[in-house]
Structures are given as structure tokens and as C-alpha cells.
Amino acid sequence: MIFRILLMATLVTVNPLSRMAQGGDPTPGPAPDPKASFDPLRLNIRLSPTALHPPSHLIKQQWMLDGYRLGRLGPQAPQAVIIEDDARRRLLILSATDEGRVLVYQVGDLPVDVATRLRPALVCVHTRQCQNHRMDPAGELGCLALCLLEHLHE
């Protein structure tokens, strides 16, 4: 009796496993939509002590954040933010200019239109008062990057 139960349990678990070994999905269904699985809040943020300007052949799009100027950045404040996925593929770079402006570079493929998300992200920056985050290790640019990621949802 115990042998039969073990045999049945083994057959139930082997069937999906054998389909996986043959390259099949144990739960067939439609392929996932890349937009549906995109969660910008799961992206990684890295900070750079120096401003970054990627080579022109890597830039897919570029924007200047109009109407926003960084406060006086201290010597420890990040000068750039790199937004990347878990495979360390860079998607966006936010970089400070000498004049205190912020350049946003899209260097990777994203399933959303970044340009339409910049204005709502700037509203978030003012609401959060990112300009007051200069003592925070992530600084003003880190705060700005978080606002942008929050508004990349479609």
C-alpha cells in the first residue's frame, strides 16, 4: 500500500519534470508580455562620484530635465546615477552637468516611453523635496532616480 502511494507520488512529479527536460514548459500558456513583467522598481541604482556621458553610439535618446537645477553638490555627493537590470545592462543614466542641470540618457531598451514620464517624475522630485537630500548618501540625484523609476510604470 505504501509502495503504491510512493509510486503515484513519483509519477505525478515526474510528468512535469520530464516535460521540462524535453524543453517543454510544465504549465503551457501564452508567452508573458514584456510590458506586463516590467517593474521599474526592481531595477538597480548605482551611484557614481563623477559625471558620466556615454559614447554617442550607445545613446538611444537623451533629454535635459527642463526646469530643474541641482543644488550645490558637495564633494561626496553623487554626480551620476546608473539604472540597470540584474544582468548589469545599463538602461538609463542621469548625470549632472557643470551648470547644475541634469541630463538623462537612455542607453538600453525599455518597454515604456521615458520622455512622457519625465514631467511626472519632476513633480515627484519637488513634492519629495529632493533638493533637501544633500546630506543623504544617495543625494539629490538618488532621490531624482527613485522618482523617475516610480513613474516609469505604464
C-alpha positions as CSV (number, residue, x, y, z in Angstrom):
1,M,0.0,0.0,0.0
2,I,2.8,2.4,0.9
3,F,4.6,1.4,-2.2
4,R,1.6,2.3,-4.4
5,I,1.3,5.8,-2.7
6,L,5.0,6.4,-3.3
7,L,4.7,5.2,-6.9
8,M,1.7,7.5,-7.6
9,A,3.5,10.5,-6.0
10,T,6.6,9.8,-8.1
11,L,4.6,9.6,-11.3
12,V,2.8,12.9,-10.5
13,T,6.1,14.7,-10.0
14,V,8.0,13.1,-12.8
15,N,5.5,14.0,-15.6
16,P,6.1,17.8,-15.3
17,L,9.8,17.2,-14.8
18,S,10.1,15.1,-17.9
19,R,8.3,17.8,-20.0
20,M,10.8,20.3,-18.6
21,A,13.7,18.0,-19.5
22,Q,12.4,17.8,-23.1
23,G,12.3,21.6,-23.3
24,G,8.6,22.0,-22.7
25,D,7.0,24.2,-20.1
26,P,5.2,22.2,-17.4
27,T,2.4,24.8,-17.5
28,P,1.8,25.7,-21.1
29,G,0.2,29.0,-21.8
30,P,0.7,32.3,-23.6
31,A,4.1,33.9,-23.6
32,P,4.5,36.6,-21.0
33,D,4.1,40.2,-22.2
34,P,7.4,42.1,-21.6
35,K,5.5,45.2,-20.7
36,A,3.4,43.3,-18.1
37,S,6.5,41.8,-16.4
38,F,8.4,45.2,-16.4
39,D,8.7,46.5,-12.9
40,P,10.9,49.6,-12.8
41,L,11.1,49.4,-9.0
42,R,13.1,46.2,-9.3
43,L,15.9,47.8,-11.3
44,N,19.2,48.6,-9.6
45,I,20.5,52.1,-8.9
46,R,24.3,52.6,-8.8
47,L,25.8,56.0,-7.9
48,S,28.9,57.5,-9.5
49,P,31.1,60.1,-7.9
50,T,31.8,61.6,-11.4
51,A,29.5,62.8,-14.1
52,L,29.0,60.2,-16.9
53,H,28.5,60.9,-20.5
54,P,28.1,57.7,-22.6
55,P,29.5,57.5,-26.1
56,S,27.1,58.7,-28.7
57,H,26.7,55.3,-30.4
58,L,25.3,53.9,-27.1
59,I,22.7,56.7,-26.6
60,K,19.2,55.8,-27.8
61,Q,17.6,59.0,-26.5
62,Q,18.8,62.0,-24.5
63,W,16.9,64.7,-22.5
64,M,17.7,67.7,-20.4
65,L,15.5,68.0,-17.3
66,D,14.0,71.4,-18.1
67,G,13.0,73.5,-15.2
68,Y,15.2,71.6,-12.7
69,R,18.6,72.6,-11.3
70,L,20.6,70.6,-8.8
71,G,21.6,72.4,-5.6
72,R,25.2,72.9,-4.8
73,L,26.6,69.3,-4.7
74,G,29.1,68.6,-2.1
75,P,32.4,66.6,-2.7
76,Q,30.8,63.4,-1.5
77,A,27.5,63.8,-3.5
78,P,27.0,61.5,-6.5
79,Q,27.4,63.2,-9.8
80,A,25.7,60.5,-11.8
81,V,23.2,57.6,-11.4
82,I,23.2,54.4,-13.4
83,I,19.9,52.5,-13.6
84,E,20.5,48.9,-14.7
85,D,18.9,45.5,-14.5
86,D,20.1,42.4,-12.6
87,A,22.3,41.4,-15.5
88,R,24.1,44.8,-15.2
89,R,22.7,46.0,-18.6
90,R,22.6,49.8,-18.3
91,L,19.2,51.3,-19.2
92,L,19.3,54.9,-18.0
93,I,22.0,57.3,-16.9
94,L,21.3,60.5,-15.0
95,S,24.2,62.8,-15.0
96,A,24.9,66.3,-13.5
97,T,26.4,69.0,-15.7
98,D,28.8,71.7,-14.6
99,E,25.9,74.1,-14.6
100,G,23.8,72.0,-12.2
101,R,21.5,70.7,-14.9
102,V,20.5,67.0,-15.2
103,L,21.0,65.0,-18.4
104,V,19.0,61.8,-18.8
105,Y,20.4,59.2,-21.2
106,Q,18.5,56.2,-22.4
107,V,21.2,53.6,-23.3
108,G,19.1,50.4,-23.1
109,D,15.7,49.2,-24.3
110,L,12.7,49.9,-22.1
111,P,9.1,49.0,-22.7
112,V,7.9,52.5,-21.7
113,D,8.3,55.9,-23.3
114,V,10.7,57.7,-20.9
115,A,10.0,61.1,-22.4
116,T,6.4,61.1,-21.2
117,R,7.4,60.1,-17.7
118,L,9.9,62.9,-17.1
119,R,7.3,65.6,-16.2
120,P,5.5,63.4,-13.6
121,A,8.9,62.5,-12.1
122,L,9.8,66.2,-11.8
123,V,6.6,66.8,-9.9
124,C,7.6,63.9,-7.5
125,V,11.1,65.5,-7.1
126,H,9.5,68.8,-6.0
127,T,7.0,67.0,-3.7
128,R,9.7,64.9,-2.1
129,Q,11.9,67.9,-1.8
130,C,14.9,66.1,-3.3
131,Q,16.9,69.3,-3.2
132,N,17.0,68.9,0.6
133,H,18.6,65.4,0.4
134,R,22.1,66.6,0.1
135,M,23.2,65.0,3.3
136,D,21.7,61.6,2.3
137,P,24.4,59.3,0.8
138,A,22.2,58.9,-2.3
139,G,21.9,62.6,-2.5
140,E,19.7,64.7,-4.7
141,L,20.4,62.6,-7.8
142,G,19.5,59.4,-6.0
143,C,16.2,60.9,-4.9
144,L,15.6,62.0,-8.5
145,A,16.3,58.5,-9.8
146,L,13.8,57.0,-7.4
147,C,11.1,59.4,-8.5
148,L,11.8,58.5,-12.2
149,L,11.6,54.8,-11.5
150,E,8.3,55.2,-9.7
151,H,6.9,57.0,-12.7
152,L,8.1,54.5,-15.3
153,H,5.0,52.3,-14.7
154,E,2.6,52.4,-17.6
